[in-house]
Amino acid sequence: MIIMKKSVLIKDTTREERMQIVAKGLDWCGDSSCENCSGCSLGVGALEKMYQPYIDGLLELSEINMLHAATKFTHG
């Protein structure tokens, strides 16, 4: 049985679905209890703010992640 994963692109999701996608993606502790403890060390303050442009339909997840990587990490 092949399970097709639903697209997370803005054009394929509603705002509510994008909110759920972000919440699920930020649930790294695995128990849905994220309290923004900064344990992820992304250095963006509140993580939900980092992904707000996706929720608002302005930037795709990949664009946000690339922008963050371009400003926070260096090669070498």
Residue pairs with C-beta under 8 A, 6 or more apart in sequence:
6 12
7 13
8 18
8 21
8 61
9 60
10 18
10 54
10 57
10 60
13 21
15 55
15 56
15 57
18 54
18 55
18 57
19 55
21 61
22 48
22 51
22 54
22 55
23 32
23 34
25 51
25 61
26 34
26 47
26 48
26 51
27 34
28 34
28 39
28 40
29 39
34 47
36 46
36 47
36 48
40 47
42 50
42 68
42 72
43 72
44 50
44 68
50 64
50 68
51 61
51 64
53 59
53 64
54 60
54 61
54 64
59 67
